[in-house]
Amino acid sequence: MSAPETRTYIDLSKMIDHSLLNPTLTMEALERGISLALAYDTGSVCIMPYVLKRCAELLRGSTVKASTTIGFPHGGHTTAIKVAEARQAIADGGEELDMVVNVSQVLSGDWDYVHRDIGAVVQVTHDAGQKVKVIFENCYLNAAQKIRLCEICNEVGADWVKTSTGYGSSGATDEDLVLMRTHAAANVQVKAAGGIRDLDALLRVRGLGVTRVGATATAVILEEYCRRNGLAPVIAQPASTPSGY
């Protein structure tokens, strides 16, 4: 039998951004997913932008934050559109925004553009008192590009650097998480997305300095914590969420 975990349930549940970004999710499924996140007391629900207002309404009064995506999933939106998306998300009750960098401009080496693009979204979001996670989509980048993105995020004051959208060719790797934690400033947190599907994976990346993960397997992860630690199930038979993260 596995030894009891040294972290509390809430330490781990608040690491999870419950992902509801699969484009095939119906409104019924999305509302079930929000209810699931509330039951498990996750860090946030990251939901498609058009549902954010409803999500924020359902989360009101809880400690689960409403979050959504900006420039998702490829980052190719113009900066003006990303800023407009951020403003709309904030108006709809968004508290944490996960924005995708312009991958094309990163690969082209136009770092001034990338700096302006990230900085513009961070500024409008911080002006409203909310937070930004910057998605790199590491599967397409080399180490030097990832390091420069960390440096830019330090310079503009991003709140998190994040590995992936969960929809690229691969997700979070331990190597990337170590690199990002090494090169992100102490006040910039690290989020892993893509492939965190069980409790052992969550504990492993936590040990690498990760403070948030994007996950659809919230129930699997947290029910396993309860089982290992002799706690009653949070939900007797939790419904599954279509994968993506």
C-alpha positions as CSV (number, residue, x, y, z in Angstrom):
1,M,0.0,0.0,0.0
2,S,1.3,3.5,-0.8
3,A,2.3,5.7,2.1
4,P,-0.1,8.6,2.9
5,E,0.6,11.8,1.1
6,T,2.4,14.5,3.0
7,R,0.3,17.2,1.4
8,T,-3.3,18.0,2.4
9,Y,-6.2,17.6,0.0
10,I,-6.6,21.3,-0.4
11,D,-2.9,21.7,-1.2
12,L,-3.5,19.5,-4.3
13,S,-7.1,20.4,-5.3
14,K,-6.1,24.1,-5.5
15,M,-3.3,23.2,-7.9
16,I,-5.9,22.1,-10.5
17,D,-7.4,24.2,-13.2
18,H,-10.3,22.0,-14.3
19,S,-10.2,22.2,-18.0
20,L,-13.5,22.5,-20.0
21,L,-12.0,23.5,-23.4
22,N,-12.9,20.5,-25.5
23,P,-15.0,22.0,-28.4
24,T,-17.5,19.1,-28.4
25,L,-18.7,19.8,-24.9
26,T,-22.4,20.7,-24.8
27,M,-23.8,23.2,-22.4
28,E,-25.1,20.4,-20.2
29,A,-21.6,18.9,-20.0
30,L,-20.0,22.2,-19.3
31,E,-22.4,22.9,-16.4
32,R,-21.7,19.4,-15.1
33,G,-18.0,20.1,-15.3
34,I,-18.4,23.4,-13.3
35,S,-20.4,21.5,-10.7
36,L,-17.6,18.9,-10.5
37,A,-14.9,21.5,-10.0
38,L,-17.0,23.0,-7.2
39,A,-17.4,19.7,-5.5
40,Y,-13.6,19.0,-5.7
41,D,-12.8,22.7,-4.7
42,T,-10.3,23.1,-7.5
43,G,-8.1,26.2,-8.1
44,S,-10.1,27.3,-11.1
45,V,-12.4,26.2,-14.0
46,C,-10.8,27.0,-17.3
47,I,-13.7,27.2,-19.8
48,M,-14.4,28.3,-23.4
49,P,-14.8,32.1,-23.5
50,Y,-18.5,32.1,-24.6
51,V,-19.4,30.2,-21.3
52,L,-17.3,32.3,-19.0
53,K,-20.1,34.6,-17.8
54,R,-22.2,31.6,-16.9
55,C,-19.3,29.9,-15.3
56,A,-18.5,33.0,-13.1
57,E,-22.1,33.1,-12.0
58,L,-22.1,29.4,-10.9
59,L,-18.7,29.9,-9.1
60,R,-19.8,33.0,-7.3
61,G,-19.3,32.7,-3.5
62,S,-16.9,29.8,-3.9
63,T,-13.1,29.8,-3.8
64,V,-12.9,28.3,-7.3
65,K,-11.8,31.0,-9.8
66,A,-13.3,31.5,-13.2
67,S,-10.7,31.4,-16.0
68,T,-10.6,31.3,-19.8
69,T,-8.3,31.4,-22.7
70,I,-7.0,34.2,-24.9
71,G,-5.7,33.7,-28.4
72,F,-6.4,30.0,-28.1
73,P,-5.2,27.6,-29.3
74,H,-2.6,28.8,-31.8
75,G,-1.8,32.3,-30.6
76,G,-2.1,33.8,-34.1
77,H,-4.7,36.4,-33.2
78,T,-3.6,40.0,-33.6
79,T,-2.6,41.7,-30.3
80,A,-5.7,44.0,-30.6
81,I,-7.9,41.0,-30.7
82,K,-6.2,39.4,-27.7
83,V,-6.6,42.6,-25.8
84,A,-10.3,42.7,-26.7
85,E,-10.7,39.1,-25.7
86,A,-9.0,39.9,-22.3
87,R,-11.3,42.9,-21.7
88,Q,-14.4,40.8,-22.6
89,A,-13.2,38.0,-20.3
90,I,-12.7,40.4,-17.4
91,A,-16.2,41.9,-18.0
92,D,-17.6,38.4,-18.0
93,G,-16.0,37.7,-14.6
94,G,-12.7,36.1,-15.6
95,E,-10.1,36.1,-12.8
96,E,-7.3,34.2,-14.5
97,L,-6.6,34.4,-18.3
98,D,-4.5,31.8,-20.1
99,M,-3.1,33.5,-23.2
100,V,-1.2,31.8,-26.0
101,V,2.0,33.5,-27.3
102,N,2.2,34.1,-31.1
103,V,4.1,30.9,-31.9
104,S,4.8,32.0,-35.4
105,Q,6.5,35.2,-34.2
106,V,8.5,33.2,-31.6
107,L,9.8,30.9,-34.3
108,S,10.5,33.9,-36.5
109,G,12.6,35.5,-33.8
110,D,10.6,38.7,-33.6
111,W,11.0,39.2,-29.9
112,D,9.9,42.8,-29.9
113,Y,6.5,41.7,-31.3
114,V,6.3,38.9,-28.8
115,H,7.2,41.2,-25.9
116,R,4.5,43.7,-27.0
117,D,1.9,41.0,-27.5
118,I,2.3,39.4,-24.1
119,G,2.8,42.8,-22.4
120,A,-0.4,44.2,-23.8
121,V,-2.5,41.4,-22.4
122,V,-0.8,41.4,-19.1
123,Q,-1.2,45.1,-18.7
124,V,-5.0,45.2,-19.4
125,T,-5.5,42.2,-17.1
126,H,-3.4,43.5,-14.3
127,D,-5.1,46.9,-14.6
128,A,-8.3,45.1,-13.8
129,G,-6.7,43.3,-10.8
130,Q,-6.7,39.9,-12.4
131,K,-4.0,37.4,-13.4
132,V,-2.4,36.0,-16.6
133,K,-0.9,32.7,-17.5
134,V,1.3,32.7,-20.6
135,I,1.2,29.6,-22.7
136,F,4.4,28.8,-24.7
137,E,3.3,25.6,-26.6
138,N,6.7,24.1,-25.9
139,C,6.4,21.2,-28.3
140,Y,7.2,23.6,-31.2
141,L,10.1,25.4,-29.5
142,N,13.8,24.9,-28.7
143,A,15.4,25.6,-25.3
144,A,16.7,29.0,-26.2
145,Q,13.2,30.1,-27.3
146,K,11.6,28.8,-24.1
147,I,14.3,30.6,-22.0
148,R,13.7,33.9,-23.9
149,L,9.9,33.6,-23.3
150,C,10.6,33.1,-19.6
151,E,12.7,36.3,-19.6
152,I,10.0,38.2,-21.4
153,C,7.4,37.0,-18.9
154,N,9.6,38.1,-16.1
155,E,10.0,41.6,-17.7
156,V,6.3,42.2,-18.3
157,G,5.2,40.7,-14.9
158,A,3.2,37.6,-16.0
159,D,1.8,35.6,-13.2
160,W,2.5,32.1,-14.6
161,V,4.4,30.6,-17.5
162,K,2.6,27.6,-18.9
163,T,3.9,24.7,-21.0
164,S,1.1,23.9,-23.4
165,T,-2.4,24.4,-24.6
166,G,-3.0,20.6,-24.3
167,Y,-3.8,20.6,-28.0
168,G,-0.3,20.7,-29.5
169,S,1.7,17.6,-30.5
170,S,2.8,17.0,-26.9
171,G,2.2,18.4,-23.4
172,A,4.2,19.1,-20.3
173,T,7.6,17.4,-19.9
174,D,9.7,17.3,-16.8
175,E,12.6,18.7,-18.7
176,D,10.6,21.7,-19.8
177,L,9.2,22.3,-16.3
178,V,12.7,22.3,-14.8
179,L,13.8,24.7,-17.5
180,M,10.9,27.0,-16.9
181,R,11.2,27.0,-13.1
182,T,14.9,27.7,-13.5
183,H,14.5,30.7,-15.8
184,A,11.2,32.2,-14.6
185,A,11.6,34.8,-11.8
186,A,10.7,33.7,-8.3
187,N,7.5,35.6,-8.4
188,V,6.4,34.0,-11.7
189,Q,4.7,30.6,-11.1
190,V,4.8,27.6,-13.4
191,K,1.8,25.7,-14.8
192,A,1.9,22.3,-16.5
193,A,-0.7,21.4,-19.0
194,G,-1.0,18.3,-21.1
195,G,-0.6,14.8,-19.7
196,I,-1.3,15.3,-16.0
197,R,-3.8,12.5,-15.6
198,D,-3.1,10.8,-12.2
199,L,-2.1,11.6,-8.7
200,D,1.5,10.5,-9.1
201,A,1.9,12.8,-12.1
202,L,0.5,15.7,-10.1
203,L,2.9,15.0,-7.2
204,R,5.8,14.6,-9.5
205,V,5.4,18.0,-11.1
206,R,4.6,19.6,-7.8
207,G,8.1,18.4,-6.7
208,L,9.5,20.3,-9.8
209,G,8.1,23.6,-8.6
210,V,4.8,23.6,-10.5
211,T,1.9,25.3,-8.7
212,R,-0.9,24.7,-11.2
213,V,-1.8,22.1,-13.7
214,G,-4.5,22.0,-16.4
215,A,-6.4,18.8,-16.2
216,T,-9.6,17.0,-17.3
217,A,-8.8,14.1,-14.9
218,T,-9.6,16.1,-11.8
219,A,-11.9,13.4,-10.4
220,V,-9.4,10.6,-11.0
221,I,-6.6,12.5,-9.4
222,L,-8.4,13.7,-6.3
223,E,-10.4,10.5,-5.7
224,E,-7.0,8.6,-5.7
225,Y,-5.8,11.0,-3.1
226,C,-8.8,10.2,-1.0
227,R,-8.4,6.5,-1.5
228,R,-4.7,6.5,-0.5
229,N,-5.4,8.6,2.6
230,G,-8.5,6.7,3.9
231,L,-10.9,9.6,3.1
232,A,-14.4,9.2,1.8
233,P,-14.9,9.8,-1.9
234,V,-15.8,13.3,-2.8
235,I,-18.3,12.0,-5.4
236,A,-19.3,8.4,-5.4
237,Q,-19.2,7.9,-9.2
238,P,-17.9,11.1,-10.8
239,A,-18.7,11.7,-14.4
240,S,-15.8,11.8,-16.8
241,T,-14.9,14.9,-18.9
242,P,-13.8,14.5,-22.6
243,S,-10.1,14.7,-22.7
244,G,-8.0,17.5,-24.1
245,Y,-5.5,18.4,-21.4
